[in-house]
Amino acid sequence: MAKVIKKIRDRQTQSIQITYFNNSSAPGSEVFVNNATVDIMNISLQLLKDLYSMNTENEWVKWIAQGFEYDINFRFEVSAKVAKFLPVKMIRDWPVLFVVDAKRPVHSFRRHYVSRAAVADIADKSVVVLTQDQRLTADAEEIARFKDIQLQVRMM
């Protein structure tokens, strides 16, 4: 019993980085047994599309869905160009942290007016994706400039 408890505690602090390649096989489920956090680098536009539609013919999509069952904390690292295609719904609703160029987390908010407090809570140099009908309050705009936050406006 002590070994099982130790394994569970050890897993909570373990993470792994995996690089996605279009033609490579998805890793095995042992990754989920041994790690609580999985960073997937080099996420492609096609993988995002397959994930969004839950195309389980893509073995990476099946593998990531299995990770959700293991309660894995996923970080998807994308390029700045791919980040422009991230659906707002994925940013808001999926249990994934999107990160641009390995250092800038991507956020989106549900409220029509985004407050100073909401912007103050996110990391400097983050990317904030807004829909056309969302606005930052004057204080939030000031904080965004101060924290060097990149704003992107999307159709939805």
Secondary structure, DSSP 8 states (H G I E B T S, - for coil): -HHHHHHHHHHHH-EEEEE--TTS----THHHHH-SEEEEES--HHHHHHHHTT-TTSHHHHHHHHHHHTT-EEEEEE-HHHHTT--HHHHHHSSEEEEETTTEEEEE--SSEE-HHHHHTS-TT-EEEEETT-EE-HHHHHHHHHTT-EEEEE--
